[in-house]
Amino acid sequence: MAHMGSEDDPVVSEYDVFITPELEHQLYVLQYINRPPDLPFTKATQSQPSEIRIKPQSGFLEVDVPINIRSNYNKPQGVRWGEALRKTKGFGQKAYGTAAGFERVMPRMSTRPGAAGGEAPAAAAIDDDNIDEYITNFEDANEKGHVLNTQTFGGQIMGDEGSAPSYMVGTFKDDQLHLTKLNGLVQMRTEFHYLDATAQLDAVNRRREKESQEGAKPTEPKAFLPTVKKSGGDTAAELTQSFFKSANQEKWAKLQYSDEDSQLAYDAYSEHLFLADPSAAPKLHSTMNNSQYLDNISAPSKKRRAPRRREDLVEISDSDDEDV
C-alpha cells in the first residue's frame, strides 16, 4: 500500500497489507471502558481473570477479576455483599441484571397446609446471618465463599449487522500488515451484581416477615378459565420482553482463559492472526476508481440546485435615489 506524502506529512513507512481467511472460531475484542490502558487484566498486574462466561445466543459476556481483599478493603461491607450473592445463588439465581432478563428467583418461604416437611432449604440459607463471625475470621470466611472477592465486568456483543462498520484487528510482521475480521466488539463495564443480590435478598426477607405476621394462607381452589394467547408479537415492547425471557432461560457457557504471556496465547496468535503463505496470496483489485471511492466514504451531499435563468434574477440596487 503506497501513500503520497508531502514535506509536512512525509511517508515514514510502507506495509504490504494481507487479509487472513475467515476464522473457524469467534474473535471478539473486549474494551474495558473504566480500566486504564496501562493496567491490563493480566497475570503480571496480579489481575488475571478468574472466570469468563458467555451466553452465545443473547450475546452477554461476563468476566470475573480477583479483588485484593487485603489492601484498602471494607471487610464488613465485603462480607455483607458476599453473603447476599451466596444466598441468592443458593436458591437458584444464575445471573443478575440484563443477563438475567431482570428476573429474580424468589424461594418458597412458608409451608402450606398439607405440605410435607418444613420450610424450603433456601430459608435455612437466609437464616445464616453470622456477619460478625465472618468479619472476625475473615480469611477463613473468604476461603468458604462468604466474602465478595471478585469484580465482575459485563457487556453485550456488538456484531456486524450490515449497517454497522466491519472491524478488523491488525498484526505486524516486518513490512507486512495482516488484517483479521472481528466477529464483534464487547464494551465491558463494571457490573454491580452484589447490589442486585442485596435488593433481592431484602425483598425475600420482607416477604418472609409479612408471611410470619399474617400467617400462611391456605391454598384455595380457584376457577380456571382457559384463554388463548398470541405466541409472539412484533411490537418493540413484545420483542424486548421476548429477548429478556430467552436471555434469562439461556445458560452460561464457561470459557477457558489464557494469559497473554502464556505459550497457548502465543500459539493462537501466530496460528490465527497471520496469513500462512503471503507469497501465494492473490492480489485484491478495486472495483472503484479514486473518485468513486471518495464519493462512497464521503457524507451524502445535497443535490445541487439548477442554475436560475437570467429573467428569474432580481436586481437589487443600493442607490438612495429610488423609492423603496
GIMOZI-V425143 format. One record per pair of residues at least 24 apart in sequence whose C-alpha atoms are under 7 Angstrom apart, sorted by the first residue. I is the first residue (numbers start at 1). J is the second residue. D is the distance in whole Angstrom. If there is no record, write none. Layout:
BEGIN
i:I j:J d:D
i:I j:J d:D
END
This chain:
BEGIN
i:14 j:175 d:7
i:15 j:175 d:5
i:15 j:176 d:5
i:15 j:177 d:6
i:16 j:175 d:6
i:16 j:176 d:5
i:16 j:177 d:6
i:17 j:176 d:6
i:17 j:177 d:5
i:17 j:178 d:6
i:18 j:177 d:6
i:18 j:178 d:5
i:18 j:179 d:6
i:19 j:178 d:6
i:19 j:179 d:5
i:19 j:180 d:6
i:20 j:178 d:7
i:20 j:179 d:6
i:20 j:180 d:5
i:20 j:273 d:7
i:20 j:274 d:6
i:20 j:275 d:5
i:26 j:183 d:6
i:27 j:182 d:5
i:27 j:183 d:5
i:28 j:182 d:6
i:28 j:183 d:6
i:28 j:184 d:5
i:28 j:185 d:6
i:29 j:184 d:7
i:29 j:185 d:5
i:29 j:186 d:6
i:30 j:185 d:6
i:30 j:186 d:5
i:30 j:187 d:6
i:30 j:188 d:6
i:31 j:186 d:6
i:31 j:187 d:5
i:31 j:188 d:6
i:32 j:187 d:6
i:32 j:188 d:5
i:32 j:189 d:6
i:33 j:187 d:7
i:33 j:188 d:6
i:33 j:189 d:6
i:34 j:189 d:7
i:42 j:259 d:6
i:42 j:260 d:7
i:43 j:259 d:7
i:52 j:254 d:6
i:52 j:255 d:5
i:52 j:257 d:7
i:53 j:252 d:6
i:53 j:253 d:5
i:53 j:254 d:4
i:53 j:255 d:6
i:54 j:252 d:6
i:54 j:253 d:5
i:54 j:254 d:6
i:55 j:250 d:7
i:55 j:251 d:7
i:55 j:252 d:5
i:55 j:253 d:6
i:58 j:247 d:6
i:59 j:156 d:5
i:59 j:157 d:5
i:60 j:99 d:6
i:60 j:155 d:6
i:60 j:156 d:4
i:60 j:157 d:6
i:61 j:154 d:6
i:61 j:155 d:6
i:61 j:156 d:6
i:62 j:152 d:7
i:62 j:153 d:6
i:62 j:154 d:4
i:62 j:155 d:7
i:63 j:152 d:6
i:63 j:153 d:5
i:63 j:154 d:6
i:64 j:150 d:6
i:64 j:151 d:6
i:64 j:152 d:5
i:64 j:153 d:6
i:65 j:150 d:5
i:65 j:151 d:5
i:65 j:152 d:6
i:66 j:149 d:6
i:66 j:150 d:4
i:66 j:151 d:6
i:67 j:149 d:5
i:67 j:150 d:5
i:67 j:151 d:6
i:69 j:149 d:6
i:75 j:135 d:6
i:76 j:135 d:6
i:78 j:147 d:6
i:78 j:148 d:5
i:79 j:131 d:7
i:79 j:135 d:7
i:79 j:146 d:6
i:79 j:147 d:5
i:79 j:148 d:6
i:80 j:131 d:7
i:81 j:148 d:6
i:81 j:194 d:5
i:81 j:198 d:7
i:82 j:146 d:5
i:82 j:147 d:4
i:82 j:148 d:4
i:83 j:146 d:5
i:83 j:147 d:7
i:84 j:194 d:7
i:84 j:197 d:5
i:84 j:198 d:5
i:84 j:201 d:6
i:85 j:194 d:6
i:85 j:197 d:5
i:86 j:146 d:7
i:87 j:125 d:6
i:87 j:126 d:6
i:88 j:197 d:6
i:88 j:201 d:7
i:90 j:122 d:7
i:91 j:122 d:5
i:96 j:193 d:6
i:96 j:196 d:7
i:99 j:247 d:6
i:99 j:248 d:7
i:100 j:247 d:6
i:100 j:248 d:4
i:101 j:244 d:4
i:101 j:245 d:6
i:101 j:247 d:6
i:101 j:248 d:5
i:103 j:248 d:7
i:106 j:204 d:7
i:109 j:208 d:6
i:110 j:216 d:7
i:112 j:216 d:6
i:112 j:218 d:6
i:112 j:219 d:7
i:113 j:218 d:6
i:152 j:190 d:6
i:152 j:191 d:5
i:153 j:188 d:6
i:153 j:189 d:5
i:153 j:190 d:5
i:153 j:191 d:5
i:154 j:188 d:5
i:154 j:189 d:6
i:154 j:190 d:6
i:154 j:191 d:6
i:155 j:186 d:6
i:155 j:187 d:6
i:155 j:188 d:5
i:155 j:189 d:6
i:156 j:186 d:6
i:157 j:184 d:6
i:157 j:185 d:6
i:157 j:186 d:5
i:158 j:184 d:5
i:158 j:185 d:5
i:158 j:186 d:6
i:159 j:183 d:6
i:159 j:184 d:4
i:159 j:185 d:7
i:160 j:184 d:6
i:171 j:273 d:7
i:178 j:274 d:6
i:178 j:275 d:7
i:180 j:273 d:6
END
